[in-house]
Amino acid sequence: MNEKYRRILVPHDGSKFSKKALDEAIEMAKKFDSDLYLLTVMDALTVAPPTFYAIPGAIFDIKKFEKYYLAATSKTDLMLRNEVSRCKEQGTRADYEIMTGSPGDTILEFAKKKKIDLIVMGSQGLSGIHKIKALGSISRKVSELAACPVLIVR
């Protein structure tokens, strides 16, 4: 086994850019016999629709927020399970995790905790109303601050 890239992290938000990054990571994992880690970071501020946060003077409805959060987490969990299955069908070991927090910081913390050797990520993420977890400027932050190499896929 080549020791160079034993653990590869792929931040994944469901965008076409993160799918391309995963394709690249799968190819690398085959070559280096690596373990793949897919990570989705849920930003709590963008889980509910913008109208949920936009009512001035409204009392924050935690029960309603939990419904939005659980729905988003459930949808994300299904997406990641499908991507892990795709990895395994192509002969690579893969696992996934869903975390909540600031995407850039959470990716960097996860990479440090798991002793990641390489981060492969898309150049941009989802945008607009569907912006549950965005990459774009996050890829810049990660590439500047990560302790390991970062491959940004377009």
VEXZABA-331437 format. One record per atom (N, C-alpha, C): chain; atom name; residue in three letters; x, y, z; residue number from 1. Coordinates in steps of 0.05 Angstrom, whole numbers, always signed. Example, Ala and Ser with C-alpha at 12.3 -4.5 7.8 and 13.67 -1.06 7.14 Angstrom:
BEGIN
 guke nuro kenu     c1     c2     c3 doba
    A    N  ALA   +264   -114   +156    1
    A   CA  ALA   +246    -90   +156    1
    A    C  ALA   +264    -66   +156    1
    A    N  SER   +257    -45   +142    2
    A   CA  SER   +273    -21   +143    2
    A    C  SER   +258     +1   +157    2
END
This chain:
BEGIN
 guke nuro kenu     c1     c2     c3 doba
    A    N  MET    +17    -24     +0    1
    A   CA  MET     +0     +0     +0    1
    A    C  MET    +18    +25     +0    1
    A    N  ASN    +11    +43    -18    2
    A   CA  ASN    +25    +69    -18    2
    A    C  ASN    +15    +86     +5    2
    A    N  GLU    +33    +95    +21    3
    A   CA  GLU    +26   +110    +46    3
    A    C  GLU    +19   +139    +41    3
    A    N  LYS    +23   +149    +16    4
    A   CA  LYS    +21   +178    +11    4
    A    C  LYS     -7   +189    +18    4
    A    N  TYR    -28   +178     +8    5
    A   CA  TYR    -55   +188    +12    5
    A    C  TYR    -73   +166    +24    5
    A    N  ARG    -67   +158    +48    6
    A   CA  ARG    -83   +137    +61    6
    A    C  ARG   -112   +145    +66    6
    A    N  ARG   -115   +171    +74    7
    A   CA  ARG   -142   +181    +81    7
    A    C  ARG   -148   +206    +64    7
    A    N  ILE   -169   +204    +48    8
    A   CA  ILE   -177   +226    +31    8
    A    C  ILE   -204   +236    +40    8
    A    N  LEU   -206   +262    +44    9
    A   CA  LEU   -231   +275    +52    9
    A    C  LEU   -244   +289    +28    9
    A    N  VAL   -270   +284    +24   10
    A   CA  VAL   -285   +297     +3   10
    A    C  VAL   -308   +312    +15   10
    A    N  PRO   -306   +339    +19   11
    A   CA  PRO   -329   +354    +28   11
    A    C  PRO   -350   +353     +6   11
    A    N  HIS   -375   +346    +13   12
    A   CA  HIS   -395   +341     -7   12
    A    C  HIS   -421   +355     +0   12
    A    N  ASP   -431   +371    -19   13
    A   CA  ASP   -456   +385    -14   13
    A    C  ASP   -478   +378    -34   13
    A    N  GLY   -472   +359    -51   14
    A   CA  GLY   -492   +351    -71   14
    A    C  GLY   -490   +366    -97   14
    A    N  SER   -473   +386    -99   15
    A   CA  SER   -469   +402   -123   15
    A    C  SER   -454   +386   -144   15
    A    N  LYS   -456   +395   -169   16
    A   CA  LYS   -441   +381   -191   16
    A    C  LYS   -411   +383   -186   16
    A    N  PHE   -402   +404   -172   17
    A   CA  PHE   -373   +407   -166   17
    A    C  PHE   -364   +386   -146   17
    A    N  SER   -381   +381   -126   18
    A   CA  SER   -373   +361   -106   18
    A    C  SER   -375   +333   -117   18
    A    N  LYS   -393   +329   -137   19
    A   CA  LYS   -394   +302   -150   19
    A    C  LYS   -369   +298   -167   19
    A    N  LYS   -360   +319   -181   20
    A   CA  LYS   -335   +317   -196   20
    A    C  LYS   -311   +311   -178   20
    A    N  ALA   -311   +325   -155   21
    A   CA  ALA   -289   +321   -136   21
    A    C  ALA   -290   +292   -126   21
    A    N  LEU   -313   +281   -121   22
    A   CA  LEU   -315   +253   -112   22
    A    C  LEU   -305   +234   -133   22
    A    N  ASP   -313   +240   -158   23
    A   CA  ASP   -303   +223   -180   23
    A    C  ASP   -272   +222   -181   23
    A    N  GLU   -260   +245   -178   24
    A   CA  GLU   -231   +248   -177   24
    A    C  GLU   -219   +233   -153   24
    A    N  ALA   -232   +236   -130   25
    A   CA  ALA   -223   +223   -105   25
    A    C  ALA   -225   +192   -108   25
    A    N  ILE   -246   +182   -121   26
    A   CA  ILE   -249   +153   -125   26
    A    C  ILE   -225   +143   -141   26
    A    N  GLU   -218   +157   -163   27
    A   CA  GLU   -196   +148   -179   27
    A    C  GLU   -170   +148   -163   27
    A    N  MET   -166   +169   -147   28
    A   CA  MET   -142   +170   -131   28
    A    C  MET   -142   +148   -110   28
    A    N  ALA   -165   +143    -98   29
    A   CA  ALA   -167   +122    -77   29
    A    C  ALA   -160    +95    -89   29
    A    N  LYS   -168    +90   -114   30
    A   CA  LYS   -161    +64   -127   30
    A    C  LYS   -131    +62   -130   30
    A    N  LYS   -118    +84   -138   31
    A   CA  LYS    -89    +83   -143   31
    A    C  LYS    -73    +80   -117   31
    A    N  PHE    -82    +93    -96   32
    A   CA  PHE    -67    +94    -71   32
    A    C  PHE    -78    +76    -49   32
    A    N  ASP    -99    +60    -56   33
    A   CA  ASP   -112    +43    -37   33
    A    C  ASP   -121    +59    -12   33
    A    N  SER   -134    +81    -16   34
    A   CA  SER   -142   +100     +5   34
    A    C  SER   -169    +94    +16   34
    A    N  ASP   -174   +105    +40   35
    A   CA  ASP   -200   +106    +52   35
    A    C  ASP   -212   +134    +45   35
    A    N  LEU   -237   +134    +36   36
    A   CA  LEU   -250   +160    +30   36
    A    C  LEU   -269   +167    +53   36
    A    N  TYR   -269   +192    +59   37
    A   CA  TYR   -287   +203    +79   37
    A    C  TYR   -303   +225    +65   37
    A    N  LEU   -329   +222    +64   38
    A   CA  LEU   -347   +243    +53   38
    A    C  LEU   -358   +258    +77   38
    A    N  LEU   -357   +285    +75   39
    A   CA  LEU   -366   +302    +97   39
    A    C  LEU   -385   +323    +86   39
    A    N  THR   -408   +324    +98   40
    A   CA  THR   -426   +346    +93   40
    A    C  THR   -429   +363   +118   40
    A    N  VAL   -426   +389   +115   41
    A   CA  VAL   -429   +407   +138   41
    A    C  VAL   -455   +422   +134   41
    A    N  MET   -473   +419   +154   42
    A   CA  MET   -498   +433   +154   42
    A    C  MET   -494   +459   +168   42
    A    N  ASP   -499   +481   +155   43
    A   CA  ASP   -498   +507   +167   43
    A    C  ASP   -525   +513   +179   43
    A    N  ALA   -527   +514   +205   44
    A   CA  ALA   -553   +517   +219   44
    A    C  ALA   -568   +542   +209   44
    A    N  LEU   -554   +563   +201   45
    A   CA  LEU   -567   +587   +192   45
    A    C  LEU   -581   +585   +165   45
    A    N  THR   -575   +564   +150   46
    A   CA  THR   -587   +562   +123   46
    A    C  THR   -603   +536   +120   46
    A    N  VAL   -609   +523   +142   47
    A   CA  VAL   -625   +498   +141   47
    A    C  VAL   -654   +504   +134   47
    A    N  ALA   -665   +525   +147   48
    A   CA  ALA   -693   +533   +142   48
    A    C  ALA   -694   +553   +119   48
    A    N  PRO   -717   +555   +106   49
    A   CA  PRO   -719   +575    +84   49
    A    C  PRO   -715   +603    +95   49
    A    N  PRO   -706   +622    +77   50
    A   CA  PRO   -700   +649    +86   50
    A    C  PRO   -724   +662   +100   50
    A    N  THR   -748   +656    +92   51
    A   CA  THR   -772   +668   +104   51
    A    C  THR   -775   +661   +134   51
    A    N  PHE   -763   +638   +142   52
    A   CA  PHE   -764   +630   +170   52
    A    C  PHE   -750   +650   +188   52
    A    N  TYR   -728   +661   +177   53
    A   CA  TYR   -711   +679   +193   53
    A    C  TYR   -719   +708   +189   53
    A    N  ALA   -736   +714   +169   54
    A   CA  ALA   -740   +742   +161   54
    A    C  ALA   -764   +756   +174   54
    A    N  ILE   -778   +743   +192   55
    A   CA  ILE   -801   +756   +204   55
    A    C  ILE   -792   +772   +228   55
    A    N  PRO   -792   +799   +225   56
    A   CA  PRO   -783   +817   +246   56
    A    C  PRO   -799   +813   +272   56
    A    N  GLY   -785   +811   +294   57
    A   CA  GLY   -799   +809   +320   57
    A    C  GLY   -811   +782   +326   57
    A    N  ALA   -809   +764   +307   58
    A   CA  ALA   -821   +737   +312   58
    A    C  ALA   -805   +722   +332   58
    A    N  ILE   -819   +705   +347   59
    A   CA  ILE   -806   +688   +367   59
    A    C  ILE   -795   +664   +352   59
    A    N  PHE   -770   +657   +356   60
    A   CA  PHE   -758   +634   +343   60
    A    C  PHE   -773   +609   +351   60
    A    N  ASP   -783   +595   +331   61
    A   CA  ASP   -798   +570   +336   61
    A    C  ASP   -780   +546   +333   61
    A    N  ILE   -770   +536   +356   62
    A   CA  ILE   -750   +515   +356   62
    A    C  ILE   -761   +489   +345   62
    A    N  LYS   -787   +484   +350   63
    A   CA  LYS   -799   +459   +340   63
    A    C  LYS   -800   +460   +309   63
    A    N  LYS   -807   +483   +298   64
    A   CA  LYS   -808   +485   +269   64
    A    C  LYS   -780   +483   +257   64
    A    N  PHE   -761   +496   +271   65
    A   CA  PHE   -733   +494   +262   65
    A    C  PHE   -723   +465   +262   65
    A    N  GLU   -730   +450   +283   66
    A   CA  GLU   -722   +422   +285   66
    A    C  GLU   -733   +406   +261   66
    A    N  LYS   -758   +412   +253   67
    A   CA  LYS   -770   +398   +230   67
    A    C  LYS   -753   +403   +205   67
    A    N  TYR   -746   +429   +200   68
    A   CA  TYR   -730   +435   +177   68
    A    C  TYR   -703   +421   +179   68
    A    N  TYR   -691   +422   +203   69
    A   CA  TYR   -664   +410   +206   69
    A    C  TYR   -665   +380   +202   69
    A    N  LEU   -685   +366   +213   70
    A   CA  LEU   -687   +337   +209   70
    A    C  LEU   -692   +330   +180   70
    A    N  ALA   -709   +346   +167   71
    A   CA  ALA   -714   +341   +138   71
    A    C  ALA   -689   +344   +122   71
    A    N  ALA   -673   +365   +127   72
    A   CA  ALA   -649   +370   +112   72
    A    C  ALA   -628   +348   +118   72
    A    N  THR   -626   +340   +144   73
    A   CA  THR   -607   +319   +152   73
    A    C  THR   -615   +292   +139   73
    A    N  SER   -640   +286   +138   74
    A   CA  SER   -650   +261   +127   74
    A    C  SER   -643   +260    +97   74
    A    N  LYS   -649   +282    +83   75
    A   CA  LYS   -643   +283    +54   75
    A    C  LYS   -613   +281    +49   75
    A    N  THR   -597   +294    +66   76
    A   CA  THR   -568   +293    +63   76
    A    C  THR   -557   +265    +69   76
    A    N  ASP   -568   +252    +89   77
    A   CA  ASP   -560   +225    +96   77
    A    C  ASP   -565   +206    +73   77
    A    N  LEU   -588   +208    +60   78
    A   CA  LEU   -594   +191    +37   78
    A    C  LEU   -574   +196    +14   78
    A    N  MET   -569   +222     +8   79
    A   CA  MET   -550   +229    -13   79
    A    C  MET   -523   +217     -7   79
    A    N  LEU   -513   +220    +17   80
    A   CA  LEU   -487   +210    +24   80
    A    C  LEU   -485   +179    +24   80
    A    N  ARG   -507   +166    +33   81
    A   CA  ARG   -507   +137    +32   81
    A    C  ARG   -505   +127     +3   81
    A    N  ASN   -519   +141    -15   82
    A   CA  ASN   -518   +134    -43   82
    A    C  ASN   -490   +138    -54   82
    A    N  GLU   -477   +159    -47   83
    A   CA  GLU   -450   +165    -56   83
    A    C  GLU   -430   +144    -45   83
    A    N  VAL   -433   +136    -20   84
    A   CA  VAL   -416   +116     -8   84
    A    C  VAL   -420    +89    -23   84
    A    N  SER   -445    +83    -30   85
    A   CA  SER   -451    +58    -45   85
    A    C  SER   -436    +59    -72   85
    A    N  ARG   -437    +82    -85   86
    A   CA  ARG   -424    +86   -111   86
    A    C  ARG   -394    +82   -108   86
    A    N  CYS   -382    +92    -86   87
    A   CA  CYS   -353    +88    -81   87
    A    C  CYS   -347    +58    -78   87
    A    N  LYS   -363    +44    -63   88
    A   CA  LYS   -358    +16    -57   88
    A    C  LYS   -362     -1    -83   88
    A    N  GLU   -382     +7   -100   89
    A   CA  GLU   -386     -7   -125   89
    A    C  GLU   -361     -5   -143   89
    A    N  GLN   -346    +17   -139   90
    A   CA  GLN   -322    +22   -155   90
    A    C  GLN   -297    +11   -141   90
    A    N  GLY   -301     -3   -119   91
    A   CA  GLY   -279    -16   -106   91
    A    C  GLY   -263     +0    -86   91
    A    N  THR   -275    +22    -76   92
    A   CA  THR   -261    +38    -56   92
    A    C  THR   -276    +37    -29   92
    A    N  ARG   -261    +39     -8   93
    A   CA  ARG   -272    +40    +19   93
    A    C  ARG   -281    +69    +24   93
    A    N  ALA   -305    +72    +35   94
    A   CA  ALA   -316    +99    +40   94
    A    C  ALA   -334    +99    +64   94
    A    N  ASP   -335   +122    +77   95
    A   CA  ASP   -353   +127    +99   95
    A    C  ASP   -361   +156    +97   95
    A    N  TYR   -381   +164   +113   96
    A   CA  TYR   -390   +191   +112   96
    A    C  TYR   -398   +201   +139   96
    A    N  GLU   -399   +228   +141   97
    A   CA  GLU   -407   +240   +166   97
    A    C  GLU   -422   +266   +159   97
    A    N  ILE   -442   +273   +175   98
    A   CA  ILE   -456   +298   +173   98
    A    C  ILE   -451   +313   +199   98
    A    N  MET   -441   +338   +196   99
    A   CA  MET   -435   +354   +219   99
    A    C  MET   -449   +381   +216   99
    A    N  THR   -452   +395   +238  100
    A   CA  THR   -464   +422   +238  100
    A    C  THR   -443   +442   +247  100
    A    N  GLY   -443   +465   +233  101
    A   CA  GLY   -424   +486   +240  101
    A    C  GLY   -417   +503   +217  101
    A    N  SER   -396   +519   +220  102
    A   CA  SER   -385   +535   +199  102
    A    C  SER   -370   +517   +180  102
    A    N  PRO   -378   +515   +154  103
    A   CA  PRO   -367   +495   +136  103
    A    C  PRO   -336   +495   +135  103
    A    N  GLY   -324   +517   +130  104
    A   CA  GLY   -294   +518   +128  104
    A    C  GLY   -281   +508   +154  104
    A    N  ASP   -289   +518   +176  105
    A   CA  ASP   -277   +510   +202  105
    A    C  ASP   -282   +481   +208  105
    A    N  THR   -306   +472   +202  106
    A   CA  THR   -313   +444   +208  106
    A    C  THR   -297   +425   +190  106
    A    N  ILE   -294   +432   +165  107
    A   CA  ILE   -278   +415   +147  107
    A    C  ILE   -249   +413   +157  107
    A    N  LEU   -238   +436   +165  108
    A   CA  LEU   -210   +436   +175  108
    A    C  LEU   -208   +420   +201  108
    A    N  GLU   -227   +423   +219  109
    A   CA  GLU   -226   +408   +245  109
    A    C  GLU   -228   +378   +239  109
    A    N  PHE   -246   +370   +221  110
    A   CA  PHE   -250   +342   +215  110
    A    C  PHE   -224   +330   +203  110
    A    N  ALA   -212   +345   +185  111
    A   CA  ALA   -187   +336   +172  111
    A    C  ALA   -165   +332   +193  111
    A    N  LYS   -163   +349   +212  112
    A   CA  LYS   -143   +347   +233  112
    A    C  LYS   -149   +323   +251  112
    A    N  LYS   -174   +320   +259  113
    A   CA  LYS   -183   +299   +277  113
    A    C  LYS   -178   +271   +264  113
    A    N  LYS   -185   +269   +239  114
    A   CA  LYS   -182   +243   +225  114
    A    C  LYS   -155   +238   +212  114
    A    N  LYS   -137   +257   +216  115
    A   CA  LYS   -110   +255   +204  115
    A    C  LYS   -111   +251   +174  115
    A    N  ILE   -127   +268   +161  116
    A   CA  ILE   -131   +267   +132  116
    A    C  ILE   -105   +274   +117  116
    A    N  ASP    -98   +259    +96  117
    A   CA  ASP    -74   +263    +81  117
    A    C  ASP    -79   +281    +56  117
    A    N  LEU   -104   +282    +47  118
    A   CA  LEU   -110   +298    +23  118
    A    C  LEU   -140   +305    +24  118
    A    N  ILE   -146   +330    +17  119
    A   CA  ILE   -173   +339    +15  119
    A    C  ILE   -179   +344    -15  119
    A    N  VAL   -200   +332    -25  120
    A   CA  VAL   -208   +336    -53  120
    A    C  VAL   -235   +349    -53  120
    A    N  MET   -237   +373    -63  121
    A   CA  MET   -263   +387    -61  121
    A    C  MET   -269   +403    -86  121
    A    N  GLY   -295   +408    -90  122
    A   CA  GLY   -303   +424   -113  122
    A    C  GLY   -296   +453   -110  122
    A    N  SER   -295   +467   -133  123
    A   CA  SER   -287   +495   -133  123
    A    C  SER   -310   +513   -123  123
    A    N  GLN   -334   +503   -125  124
    A   CA  GLN   -357   +519   -114  124
    A    C  GLN   -379   +499   -106  124
    A    N  GLY   -398   +509    -91  125
    A   CA  GLY   -419   +492    -81  125
    A    C  GLY   -446   +501    -90  125
    A    N  LEU   -466   +492    -76  126
    A   CA  LEU   -494   +500    -82  126
    A    C  LEU   -497   +530    -76  126
    A    N  SER   -517   +542    -89  127
    A   CA  SER   -522   +570    -84  127
    A    C  SER   -552   +575    -85  127
    A    N  GLY   -560   +599    -78  128
    A   CA  GLY   -588   +607    -78  128
    A    C  GLY   -603   +595    -55  128
    A    N  ILE   -628   +590    -59  129
    A   CA  ILE   -646   +579    -38  129
    A    C  ILE   -635   +552    -28  129
    A    N  HIS   -623   +536    -45  130
    A   CA  HIS   -614   +510    -38  130
    A    C  HIS   -587   +510    -24  130
    A    N  LYS   -578   +533    -15  131
    A   CA  LYS   -552   +535     -2  131
    A    C  LYS   -552   +525    +26  131
    A    N  ILE   -552   +499    +29  132
    A   CA  ILE   -551   +487    +56  132
    A    C  ILE   -522   +486    +65  132
    A    N  LYS   -505   +479    +48  133
    A   CA  LYS   -476   +479    +54  133
    A    C  LYS   -462   +488    +29  133
    A    N  ALA   -448   +510    +31  134
    A   CA  ALA   -435   +521     +7  134
    A    C  ALA   -405   +516     +7  134
    A    N  LEU   -393   +514    -16  135
    A   CA  LEU   -364   +510    -17  135
    A    C  LEU   -350   +535    -27  135
    A    N  GLY   -352   +544    -52  136
    A   CA  GLY   -339   +568    -63  136
    A    C  GLY   -316   +580    -48  136
    A    N  SER   -322   +601    -31  137
    A   CA  SER   -301   +614    -16  137
    A    C  SER   -291   +595     +6  137
    A    N  ILE   -306   +575    +12  138
    A   CA  ILE   -297   +555    +32  138
    A    C  ILE   -274   +539    +21  138
    A    N  SER   -274   +533     -5  139
    A   CA  SER   -251   +518    -17  139
    A    C  SER   -226   +535    -14  139
    A    N  ARG   -228   +561    -17  140
    A   CA  ARG   -205   +579    -14  140
    A    C  ARG   -195   +578    +15  140
    A    N  LYS   -213   +580    +34  141
    A   CA  LYS   -205   +580    +62  141
    A    C  LYS   -191   +553    +69  141
    A    N  VAL   -203   +531    +61  142
    A   CA  VAL   -192   +505    +66  142
    A    C  VAL   -165   +502    +54  142
    A    N  SER   -162   +510    +29  143
    A   CA  SER   -136   +507    +15  143
    A    C  SER   -114   +524    +28  143
    A    N  GLU   -122   +547    +40  144
    A   CA  GLU   -102   +564    +53  144
    A    C  GLU    -95   +554    +81  144
    A    N  LEU   -113   +541    +95  145
    A   CA  LEU   -109   +535   +123  145
    A    C  LEU   -104   +505   +129  145
    A    N  ALA   -110   +487   +110  146
    A   CA  ALA   -107   +458   +115  146
    A    C  ALA    -78   +451   +120  146
    A    N  ALA    -74   +431   +137  147
    A   CA  ALA    -47   +421   +143  147
    A    C  ALA    -38   +401   +122  147
    A    N  CYS    -56   +392   +105  148
    A   CA  CYS    -50   +372    +84  148
    A    C  CYS    -55   +385    +56  148
    A    N  PRO    -46   +372    +35  149
    A   CA  PRO    -52   +382     +8  149
    A    C  PRO    -82   +383     +3  149
    A    N  VAL    -90   +402    -14  150
    A   CA  VAL   -118   +405    -22  150
    A    C  VAL   -119   +406    -52  150
    A    N  LEU   -135   +389    -64  151
    A   CA  LEU   -140   +388    -93  151
    A    C  LEU   -167   +400    -98  151
    A    N  ILE   -168   +422   -113  152
    A   CA  ILE   -194   +435   -119  152
    A    C  ILE   -201   +428   -147  152
    A    N  VAL   -224   +415   -150  153
    A   CA  VAL   -233   +405   -176  153
    A    C  VAL   -254   +424   -188  153
    A    N  ARG   -251   +431   -214  154
    A   CA  ARG   -270   +448   -228  154
    A    C  ARG   -290   +432   -243  154
END
